[in-house]
């Protein structure tokens, strides 16, 4: 008897995408020296965000090993719901910056 498997996107722990799934992600050369977990908010390709930041590049959709690495980064929503409890850092200023890109806090 055939087995049916449900495939869940890797990023499902973090986001709920509206309609076209791949439109939200770009492959970015992330140059932060250390390893970063999925859900890390990036200020730019070389810097993880702090709570006081007012601009963001996006959210890492996959874990990054130490050193420079090409990673999937959610750079825009369509709009998409974000589970803010899974983000590396959150604040009102980061929320505003992410929501300006169509990434809406669900919690």
Secondary structure, DSSP 8 states (H G I E B T S, - for coil): ---------GGGGTEEE-S-SGGGEEEEEE--SS-B-TT-EEEETTEE--TT-----EEESS-B-SS-EEEEEE---SSEEE-GGGSS---HHHHHHHHHTTEEE--
